[in-house]
């Protein structure tokens, strides 16, 4: 079962930063936070992951609270192509699978 | 950028028929996965495969399902006797050696329609 809680849907204006929250209050010390997204019916796409430090790559930034019980994915300048379902996943080290929850449906508005 | 390739993109089959879904993972990846997504539902884990054997499988992956890596490049999912409820998008994924630190790369999927 997914160990995370995400809002069902969110809207964001094009060009603005999209901030997607995730609660993972039962996360354990060896679990990483991963973010994926699924655009329409395409295969899920890896975005970013982190353990306890904030992370940034070319797609997004990941902010993890100090107690690690929640995190926020930030898309700094959202475009219409960022409209997708975003999944926050916690994963045990060396687990052989990813379990997807229902995610957050992000609508980028023109 | 390397891709996971899945064929066919869409397959229609009659109930009771066998189907084989094909995937070509990224060449230096060692971990392979199959997922499915019934229309409007979550992406569900089916099976993981490493070192030529199944490392984990879900309750969905019953005796009707099997996976194989017949050569150095292909990774297949076989459904022996398809049922209407097998209609779904099937996604193949692969990851590098240490899957803790690397994300999975998913293919574009095969839409299976059982009639």
Interface residues (C-beta under 8 A of the other chain):
Chain A: X32 X34 X36 X38 X41 X42 X43 X44 X45 X46 X47 X49 X87 X91 X93 X94 X96 X97 X98 X99 X100 X101 X102
Chain B: X4 X31 X33 X35 X37 X42 X43 X44 X45 X48 X50 X55 X56 X58 X89 X91 X93 X99 X100 X103 X104 X105 X106 X107 X108 X109 X111
